[in-house]
């Protein structure tokens, strides 16, 4: 296994189906849902909705694109929400959007740059990481079998 690969052990928890209101930011809205449901970590399992405009970053070169609306449709979305050591929740979301002409764009959603148009429904699944001692034990077992 390559040295930069991290394997995290844990369990899937509760599932939340939520609606994010118009004029709210997509990334911040997902973070708010996690806070409201008490999810410290979660995966985005699906969503349906549209944005006023979409602001995306391309991972390959870091460039940004602004997809003008109105009503930019989110075709596909994936991502995760993590809580760091100081209990700050941060969502990292990527997806594909289509403009009013049907042209598609893909990339990471820029926090603060993706305002919900009418409504946005999202499905989140809680991730419950194993405690560090259990993860170390599992990693040691994995190394012994290689």
SULGISUL-V270252 format. One record per helix or strand. SS is the DSSP state (A for helix, B for strand). FROM is the first residue (numbers start at 1). TO is the last residue. If there is no record, write none. Layout:
BEGIN
ss:SS from:FROM to:TO
ss:SS from:FROM to:TO
END
This chain:
BEGIN
ss:B from:10 to:20
ss:B from:25 to:25
ss:A from:26 to:37
ss:B from:42 to:51
ss:B from:54 to:57
ss:B from:64 to:67
ss:B from:72 to:83
ss:B from:89 to:98
ss:B from:104 to:109
ss:B from:115 to:129
ss:A from:132 to:144
END
